[in-house]
Amino acid sequence: TLQGLFEKILTRGGLLTWMMNSPERVWLMQVVTTFFDFIKEESAKNIRYQIKDLIATIDQMQYHRIPIEINQSIYAENGVNFITAHSSKGLEFKHVFLIGCSSNQWERKRAGGDNFKFPDTLVESVEENKLEEERRLFYVAMTRAKEYLYLSFPASDDNGKALEASQFIAEVLENPIVEKQNIHLPDEEVIQYQSEILLSLTLPEIKLMDEEYLKEALKNYKMSVTHLNKYLNCPLRFYFENVIKVPSARSESMGFGNAVHHAMDQLFKKMNEFQEKEFPSIEYFLSAFHFGMKMYHSHFTKKEFERRSEYGDEFLPKLYNHYKKEWSKNVITEYAVNGAEYEGVPLSGKLDKIEFEGKNLVNVIDYKTGKSDNGKKKLNPPSEKDPNGGDYWRQILFYKILLDSDKKKGFDMVSGELDFLEPDKSGVFVKIKVPIDPTSLSIVKEQIKDTYKKIMNFEFTQGCGKEDCQWCTFVKYSYKGEDLVMEENEEV
């Protein structure tokens, strides 16, 4: 897909390495993330979005002067924030310097940008509306100041042509309580200022911006089981993917898994709508799957979409017929928990299905797409070889802690279950029930507390060191200044 291509250009093409070693890495990351989000949005609109479509879109946007607004989420607490008047809405500062307050930058700026002519009867009202819109924006920018407001404009442009102040400044000065003070910078000060800018380019790199970025990124952080597993497997991976959020493409397997999950959810929701609580037909089940495939179409290339759709049509009827008489009907699906907290650690999660085994006694079921042979390995408890235990083992215990901390329903989770929706090599559908014991529960509770503490302390420097770890490989090569070379068919 176009997203997948962009991700490979970013990682294999060396852009990410260059960005992470740049003193402007925070700004660059926000720019790239904004552009990647734009690609994802456009791909979601058009099921066959390709490079030529993206280039055509950008050409049109450039021609019509339509910018992509930057998703700037990081602002330093101490320092100078450079922001546009539009972006300043909702913010306040002790000192505000409103620069470039000349007429050509405000009331006259957009007047020459129209590429079509309005009828004479409309020109006056249109111009008045544009002027009023600019006046309101100027007012918004001014009122960002808590105590001190400075308005400035250049006396001339780069060609020496005289410039005049915006009429909005004149309107402000008409107020009798405003004290006017004109300050003209001497040429010597301007030259000194320009020389300091040139000298500052040679100053050593300061990494304090990273700390501000991390503080902002983790400001309202809630731990999910996905985050816990990822950090325990490799803190570097968690750092790149969940803290600084290096853009990543939507994958084929993720899209397929989402579509199958959607079909299962809709199957049980429809069953609950019937008074007799009867499951709908196989045709309804498959239509829900195909609707899910269309929802997540941007995850697939054309061939991937066709292949995965055919595969779903093949195994989902078998799944339906195999479990139709066994499936419990006393269930709720897609149960979300957002406000839970365990010993000071905010927790969140969404459970695929909850089966009731008594008044409040429940069995939590998590759907898995993919082969069960690989999944079984992740159900092992801690051992010498794997002191943290498997991801699926930890996931079930995390859900127990999550529900115990959730005050909404008071569910008592007595067991968890992994439901592998795809058949194994022998064509058998596999479910594995995981009992909950106090010893395992205490281990995961400590993992939650210890991991959260490390995340809040920004302990991300130590990677897992595994040869197949993308981010350990990236750090190993990029920070030594070596070229990251991979074979054409090698997986990142």
C-alpha positions as CSV (number, residue, x, y, z in Angstrom):
1,T,0.0,0.0,0.0
2,L,1.0,3.6,-0.3
3,Q,1.3,3.8,3.5
4,G,3.6,0.8,3.5
5,L,5.8,2.4,0.9
6,F,6.0,5.6,2.9
7,E,7.0,3.7,6.0
8,K,9.8,1.9,4.2
9,I,11.0,5.2,2.7
10,L,11.0,6.6,6.2
11,T,12.9,3.6,7.8
12,R,15.0,2.0,5.1
13,G,15.6,5.2,3.2
14,G,17.4,6.8,6.1
15,L,15.0,9.6,6.8
16,L,14.2,8.5,10.3
17,T,17.9,8.1,11.1
18,W,18.6,11.7,9.9
19,M,15.6,13.0,11.8
20,M,16.6,11.4,15.1
21,N,20.1,12.8,14.9
22,S,18.9,16.3,14.0
23,P,18.6,19.1,16.6
24,E,15.2,19.8,15.1
25,R,14.0,16.2,15.6
26,V,10.9,17.1,17.6
27,W,9.7,19.5,14.9
28,L,10.6,17.1,12.1
29,M,8.7,14.3,13.8
30,Q,5.6,16.4,14.0
31,V,5.9,17.3,10.3
32,V,6.3,13.7,9.2
33,T,3.5,12.5,11.4
34,T,1.2,15.2,10.1
35,F,2.0,14.2,6.5
36,F,1.6,10.5,7.2
37,D,-1.8,11.1,8.9
38,F,-2.8,13.0,5.7
39,I,-1.8,9.9,3.6
40,K,-3.8,7.6,5.8
41,E,-6.9,9.9,5.6
42,E,-6.7,10.1,1.8
43,S,-6.2,6.3,1.5
44,A,-9.3,5.8,3.7
45,K,-11.4,7.9,1.2
46,N,-10.1,6.0,-1.9
47,I,-9.8,2.2,-1.8
48,R,-7.2,2.3,-4.6
49,Y,-5.1,5.4,-3.6
50,Q,-1.7,5.3,-5.3
51,I,1.4,7.5,-5.7
52,K,0.0,9.3,-8.7
53,D,-3.1,10.2,-6.8
54,L,-1.1,11.6,-3.9
55,I,1.0,13.7,-6.2
56,A,-2.0,15.0,-8.0
57,T,-3.6,15.9,-4.7
58,I,-0.5,17.8,-3.6
59,D,-0.2,19.6,-6.9
60,Q,-3.8,20.7,-6.6
61,M,-3.3,21.9,-3.0
62,Q,-0.2,23.8,-4.0
63,Y,-2.0,25.4,-6.9
64,H,-4.9,26.5,-4.7
65,R,-2.6,27.4,-1.8
66,I,-4.2,24.9,0.6
67,P,-1.8,24.0,3.3
68,I,-1.8,20.9,5.6
69,E,-2.1,22.2,9.1
70,I,0.6,20.8,11.3
71,N,-0.4,18.6,14.2
72,Q,1.7,20.4,16.8
73,S,1.1,18.8,20.1
74,I,4.3,19.8,21.9
75,Y,5.0,23.2,23.4
76,A,8.0,23.9,25.7
77,E,7.1,25.3,29.1
78,N,10.1,27.5,29.2
79,G,11.0,29.2,26.0
80,V,9.5,31.1,23.1
81,N,6.6,29.5,21.2
82,F,6.3,30.5,17.5
83,I,2.6,29.9,16.6
84,T,0.2,31.3,14.1
85,A,-2.8,33.4,15.0
86,H,-5.1,30.5,14.1
87,S,-3.2,28.1,16.3
88,S,-3.1,30.4,19.2
89,K,-6.8,30.0,20.0
90,G,-7.3,28.8,23.5
91,L,-3.8,29.5,24.6
92,E,-2.6,32.3,26.9
93,F,0.9,33.7,27.7
94,K,2.2,36.4,29.9
95,H,4.0,38.1,27.0
96,V,2.7,38.1,23.5
97,F,4.7,39.5,20.5
98,L,2.4,40.0,17.5
99,I,4.9,40.4,14.7
100,G,4.3,41.4,11.0
101,C,1.3,43.7,11.8
102,S,1.5,45.4,8.4
103,S,-1.4,45.9,6.0
104,N,0.0,43.6,3.4
105,Q,0.1,40.7,5.9
106,W,-3.4,41.3,7.2
107,E,-6.2,43.0,5.5
108,R,-4.6,43.0,2.0
109,K,-3.0,39.6,2.1
110,R,-5.9,37.6,0.9
111,A,-7.4,40.2,-1.4
112,G,-5.1,39.2,-4.3
113,G,-5.4,35.5,-3.8
114,D,-8.7,35.0,-5.5
115,N,-8.5,33.3,-8.9
116,F,-12.1,34.2,-9.9
117,K,-14.1,37.4,-10.1
118,F,-17.2,37.9,-8.0
119,P,-20.3,39.7,-9.5
120,D,-20.2,43.4,-8.9
121,T,-23.3,43.2,-6.6
122,L,-21.4,40.8,-4.3
123,V,-17.9,42.4,-4.2
124,E,-18.6,44.9,-1.5
125,S,-20.2,42.4,0.9
126,V,-17.5,39.8,0.3
127,E,-14.8,42.2,1.0
128,E,-16.5,43.4,4.1
129,N,-16.8,39.8,5.3
130,K,-13.2,39.1,4.7
131,L,-12.1,42.2,6.5
132,E,-14.3,41.4,9.5
133,E,-12.9,37.9,9.5
134,E,-9.3,39.3,9.6
135,R,-10.3,41.7,12.4
136,R,-11.7,38.9,14.5
137,L,-8.5,36.9,14.0
138,F,-6.4,39.9,14.9
139,Y,-8.4,40.3,18.1
140,V,-7.9,36.6,19.0
141,A,-4.2,37.0,18.6
142,M,-4.1,40.1,20.8
143,T,-6.2,38.6,23.6
144,R,-3.7,35.7,24.1
145,A,-1.7,38.2,26.2
146,K,-2.2,38.0,30.0
147,E,-0.2,41.1,30.9
148,Y,2.0,42.4,28.1
149,L,1.2,42.8,24.4
150,Y,3.7,44.0,21.8
151,L,2.6,44.9,18.2
152,S,5.3,45.4,15.6
153,F,5.7,45.7,11.8
154,P,8.6,46.4,9.4
155,A,9.0,49.9,8.1
156,S,10.0,48.6,4.7
157,D,10.3,45.3,2.8
158,D,13.5,43.7,1.5
159,N,13.4,45.9,-1.6
160,G,13.3,49.1,0.5
161,K,9.6,49.8,-0.3
162,A,7.8,51.5,2.5
163,L,5.2,49.5,4.4
164,E,2.3,50.7,6.5
165,A,0.8,49.4,9.7
166,S,-2.4,47.4,9.6
167,Q,-5.6,49.4,10.0
168,F,-6.3,47.2,13.0
169,I,-3.4,48.8,14.9
170,A,-5.0,52.2,14.1
171,E,-8.3,51.0,15.5
172,V,-6.6,49.8,18.7
173,L,-4.9,53.1,19.1
174,E,-8.2,55.0,18.9
175,N,-9.0,53.7,22.4
176,P,-8.0,56.6,24.8
177,I,-6.7,54.2,27.5
178,V,-4.1,52.8,25.1
179,E,-0.6,54.3,25.6
180,K,1.2,54.5,22.3
181,Q,5.0,54.2,22.2
182,N,6.8,53.9,18.8
183,I,10.1,52.1,19.0
184,H,12.4,52.1,16.0
185,L,15.3,49.6,16.1
186,P,18.6,51.2,15.1
187,D,20.5,49.6,12.2
188,E,23.3,48.5,14.6
189,E,20.9,46.5,16.7
190,V,19.4,44.8,13.6
191,I,22.9,43.8,12.4
192,Q,23.8,42.6,15.8
193,Y,20.7,40.5,15.9
194,Q,21.4,38.9,12.5
195,S,25.0,38.1,13.5
196,E,23.8,36.3,16.7
197,I,21.4,34.2,14.6
198,L,24.3,33.1,12.4
199,L,26.5,32.4,15.3
200,S,23.8,30.3,17.1
201,L,23.8,27.8,14.3
202,T,27.3,26.6,15.4
203,L,26.2,26.1,19.1
204,P,26.3,22.5,20.3
205,E,23.1,20.4,20.2
206,I,21.0,20.7,23.4
207,K,18.6,17.8,24.1
208,L,16.3,19.4,26.6
209,M,13.6,19.5,24.0
210,D,13.3,15.8,24.2
211,E,12.5,16.0,27.9
212,E,9.7,18.5,27.2
213,Y,8.4,16.3,24.4
214,L,8.3,13.2,26.7
215,K,6.5,15.2,29.4
216,E,3.9,16.3,27.0
217,A,3.6,12.9,25.3
218,L,3.0,11.1,28.7
219,K,0.9,13.8,30.3
220,N,-2.3,11.8,30.4
221,Y,-0.8,8.4,29.9
222,K,-2.9,5.3,30.7
223,M,-1.4,1.8,30.5
224,S,-2.9,-0.9,28.3
225,V,-1.9,-4.5,28.1
226,T,-0.5,-3.8,24.6
227,H,1.8,-1.1,26.0
228,L,2.8,-3.3,29.0
229,N,3.8,-6.2,26.7
230,K,5.6,-3.9,24.3
231,Y,7.7,-2.3,27.0
232,L,8.6,-5.6,28.7
233,N,9.7,-6.9,25.3
234,C,11.7,-3.9,24.3
235,P,11.7,-0.4,25.9
236,L,13.1,1.1,22.7
237,R,10.2,-0.2,20.7
238,F,7.7,1.3,23.2
239,Y,9.6,4.6,23.0
240,F,9.6,4.9,19.2
241,E,6.1,3.5,18.6
242,N,4.1,4.8,21.6
243,V,5.9,7.8,23.0
244,I,7.4,9.8,20.1
245,K,5.0,7.9,17.7
246,V,7.1,7.2,14.7
247,P,4.6,6.9,11.8
248,S,3.8,3.3,10.9
249,A,1.7,1.9,8.1
250,R,-1.5,0.0,8.6
251,S,-0.7,-3.7,7.9
252,E,-2.6,-6.4,6.1
253,S,-2.8,-8.7,9.1
254,M,-4.1,-5.8,11.3
255,G,-6.8,-4.9,8.8
256,F,-7.9,-8.6,8.5
257,G,-7.9,-9.1,12.2
258,N,-10.1,-5.9,12.6
259,A,-12.5,-7.1,10.0
260,V,-12.9,-10.5,11.7
261,H,-13.3,-8.9,15.1
262,H,-16.0,-6.7,13.6
263,A,-17.9,-9.7,12.2
264,M,-17.8,-11.5,15.6
265,D,-19.0,-8.4,17.4
266,Q,-21.9,-7.8,15.0
267,L,-22.9,-11.5,15.2
268,F,-23.4,-11.3,19.0
269,K,-24.9,-7.8,19.0
270,K,-27.5,-9.0,16.4
271,M,-28.3,-12.1,18.5
272,N,-29.0,-9.9,21.6
273,E,-31.5,-7.9,19.5
274,F,-33.7,-11.0,19.1
275,Q,-36.2,-11.8,21.8
276,E,-35.4,-15.5,21.4
277,K,-31.7,-14.8,21.3
278,E,-31.1,-16.7,18.1
279,F,-27.9,-16.2,16.1
280,P,-28.4,-14.6,12.7
281,S,-27.6,-16.5,9.5
282,I,-24.2,-17.3,8.0
283,E,-25.0,-14.8,5.3
284,Y,-25.4,-12.0,7.9
285,F,-22.1,-13.1,9.5
286,L,-20.3,-12.9,6.2
287,S,-21.8,-9.6,5.2
288,A,-20.6,-8.1,8.5
289,F,-17.1,-9.5,7.7
290,H,-17.1,-7.9,4.2
291,F,-18.4,-4.6,5.6
292,G,-15.4,-4.8,8.1
293,M,-13.0,-5.4,5.1
294,K,-14.3,-2.3,3.4
295,M,-14.0,-0.3,6.7
296,Y,-10.3,-1.2,6.8
297,H,-9.6,-1.3,3.1
298,S,-6.7,1.1,3.4
299,H,-4.7,-1.7,5.1
300,F,-4.6,-3.8,1.9
301,T,-3.3,-3.7,-1.6
302,K,-5.7,-4.9,-4.2
303,K,-4.4,-8.5,-4.2
304,E,-4.2,-8.6,-0.4
305,F,-7.8,-7.5,-0.2
306,E,-9.0,-10.1,-2.7
307,R,-7.0,-12.9,-1.0
308,R,-8.1,-12.1,2.5
309,S,-11.7,-11.7,1.5
310,E,-11.7,-15.2,-0.1
311,Y,-10.0,-16.7,2.9
312,G,-12.7,-15.2,5.2
313,D,-15.4,-16.6,3.0
314,E,-13.7,-20.0,3.3
315,F,-13.2,-20.4,7.1
316,L,-15.8,-18.1,8.8
317,P,-18.8,-20.4,7.8
318,K,-16.8,-23.4,9.3
319,L,-16.3,-21.3,12.5
320,Y,-20.0,-20.5,12.6
321,N,-21.2,-24.1,12.2
322,H,-18.6,-25.4,14.6
323,Y,-19.5,-23.1,17.5
324,K,-23.2,-22.1,16.9
325,K,-24.6,-24.5,19.4
326,E,-21.7,-23.9,21.9
327,W,-21.5,-20.1,22.0
328,S,-22.9,-18.7,25.2
329,K,-25.7,-16.2,24.7
330,N,-25.4,-14.4,28.0
331,V,-22.6,-12.1,26.9
332,I,-21.6,-8.5,26.3
333,T,-19.1,-7.5,23.6
334,E,-16.5,-4.7,23.1
335,Y,-16.5,-3.7,26.8
336,A,-14.3,-0.7,27.3
337,V,-12.6,0.3,30.5
338,N,-11.1,3.9,30.7
339,G,-11.2,5.1,34.3
340,A,-9.6,2.3,36.2
341,E,-6.6,2.7,38.4
342,Y,-4.4,0.2,40.3
343,E,-2.2,1.6,43.1
344,G,-1.7,4.9,41.3
345,V,-1.4,3.4,37.8
346,P,-4.1,4.5,35.3
347,L,-5.3,1.5,33.3
348,S,-7.4,1.2,30.1
349,G,-8.5,-1.6,27.8
350,K,-11.2,-3.1,25.7
351,L,-12.4,-6.7,26.1
352,D,-13.7,-8.6,23.1
353,K,-16.3,-10.6,24.9
354,I,-17.5,-11.2,28.5
355,E,-19.4,-14.4,29.3
356,F,-21.4,-14.6,32.5
357,E,-21.1,-17.7,34.6
358,G,-23.1,-16.4,37.5
359,K,-24.5,-13.2,38.8
360,N,-21.2,-11.3,38.6
361,L,-18.8,-14.2,37.8
362,V,-17.4,-13.8,34.3
363,N,-15.1,-15.4,31.8
364,V,-13.2,-12.9,29.6
365,I,-12.6,-14.0,26.0
366,D,-10.0,-12.5,23.7
367,Y,-10.2,-13.2,20.0
368,K,-7.0,-14.0,18.1
369,T,-6.5,-14.2,14.4
370,G,-3.4,-16.1,13.2
371,K,-2.4,-19.7,13.8
372,S,-2.8,-21.1,17.3
373,D,0.5,-23.0,17.2
374,N,2.3,-19.7,17.4
375,G,-0.1,-18.3,20.0
376,K,0.3,-21.2,22.4
377,K,4.0,-20.3,23.0
378,K,2.8,-16.9,24.4
379,L,0.7,-18.5,27.1
380,N,3.7,-19.8,29.1
381,P,4.2,-18.4,32.7
382,P,7.6,-16.9,33.7
383,S,10.6,-19.2,33.4
384,E,14.4,-19.0,33.4
385,K,14.3,-18.6,29.6
386,D,11.5,-16.0,29.7
387,P,11.4,-14.4,33.2
388,N,8.6,-12.0,32.2
389,G,6.3,-14.8,30.9
390,G,4.4,-14.8,27.6
391,D,2.3,-11.9,26.3
392,Y,-1.0,-13.9,26.2
393,W,-0.5,-15.2,29.7
394,R,0.1,-11.6,30.9
395,Q,-2.9,-10.3,28.9
396,I,-5.4,-12.5,30.7
397,L,-4.1,-11.6,34.2
398,F,-4.0,-7.9,33.2
399,Y,-7.7,-8.1,32.3
400,K,-8.4,-9.5,35.8
401,I,-6.6,-6.6,37.4
402,L,-8.4,-4.2,35.0
403,L,-11.9,-5.4,35.9
404,D,-11.1,-5.5,39.6
405,S,-10.1,-1.8,39.3
406,D,-13.2,-0.9,37.3
407,K,-15.9,0.5,39.5
408,K,-18.6,0.6,36.9
409,K,-20.0,-3.0,36.9
410,G,-18.3,-4.9,39.7
411,F,-17.5,-8.0,37.5
412,D,-15.5,-10.8,39.2
413,M,-13.4,-12.4,36.5
414,V,-12.7,-16.1,37.4
415,S,-11.0,-17.1,34.1
416,G,-9.8,-15.9,30.8
417,E,-9.9,-17.5,27.4
418,L,-8.0,-17.2,24.1
419,D,-10.3,-18.0,21.2
420,F,-8.2,-18.6,18.0
421,L,-10.7,-17.9,15.3
422,E,-8.6,-19.3,12.4
423,P,-8.3,-23.1,12.3
424,D,-4.9,-24.7,12.9
425,K,-3.0,-26.8,10.3
426,S,-5.3,-29.8,10.9
427,G,-8.4,-27.7,10.4
428,V,-9.3,-27.7,14.1
429,F,-10.6,-24.6,16.0
430,V,-8.7,-24.0,19.2
431,K,-9.8,-22.4,22.5
432,I,-7.5,-22.2,25.5
433,K,-8.9,-21.3,29.0
434,V,-6.5,-19.7,31.4
435,P,-7.1,-20.1,35.1
436,I,-6.3,-17.2,37.4
437,D,-4.1,-18.0,40.4
438,P,-2.9,-15.5,43.2
439,T,0.9,-16.1,42.4
440,S,0.6,-15.2,38.7
441,L,-1.6,-12.3,39.6
442,S,0.9,-10.8,42.0
443,I,3.7,-11.1,39.4
444,V,1.7,-9.1,36.8
445,K,0.7,-6.5,39.4
446,E,4.4,-5.9,40.1
447,Q,5.1,-5.8,36.4
448,I,2.4,-3.1,36.0
449,K,3.8,-0.9,38.8
450,D,7.4,-1.3,37.9
451,T,6.8,-0.7,34.2
452,Y,4.7,2.4,34.8
453,K,7.4,3.8,37.1
454,K,10.1,3.3,34.4
455,I,7.9,4.9,31.8
456,M,7.3,7.9,33.9
457,N,11.1,8.1,34.6
458,F,11.8,8.0,30.8
459,E,13.8,4.7,31.0
460,F,13.8,3.9,27.4
461,T,17.5,3.7,26.5
462,Q,18.0,-0.1,27.1
463,G,16.8,-2.2,24.2
464,C,16.1,-5.9,24.0
465,G,19.2,-6.6,21.8
466,K,17.4,-9.2,19.7
467,E,18.7,-9.5,16.2
468,D,15.2,-9.3,14.7
469,C,14.2,-6.2,16.7
470,Q,13.7,-3.3,14.2
471,W,14.4,-0.6,16.7
472,C,17.5,-2.1,18.3
473,T,18.9,-2.5,14.8
474,F,18.0,1.1,14.0
475,V,19.7,2.5,17.1
476,K,22.7,0.2,16.7
477,Y,23.5,1.4,13.2
478,S,22.1,5.0,13.2
479,Y,23.8,6.2,16.3
480,K,27.2,4.8,15.2
481,G,26.9,6.7,11.9
482,E,26.9,3.5,9.9
483,D,24.6,2.8,6.9
484,L,21.7,0.6,7.6
485,V,21.8,-1.9,4.8
486,M,19.1,-4.6,4.3
487,E,18.4,-7.2,1.6
488,E,15.5,-6.4,-0.7
489,N,13.2,-9.1,0.7
490,E,14.3,-8.8,4.4
491,E,11.6,-8.0,6.9
492,V,12.1,-4.8,8.9
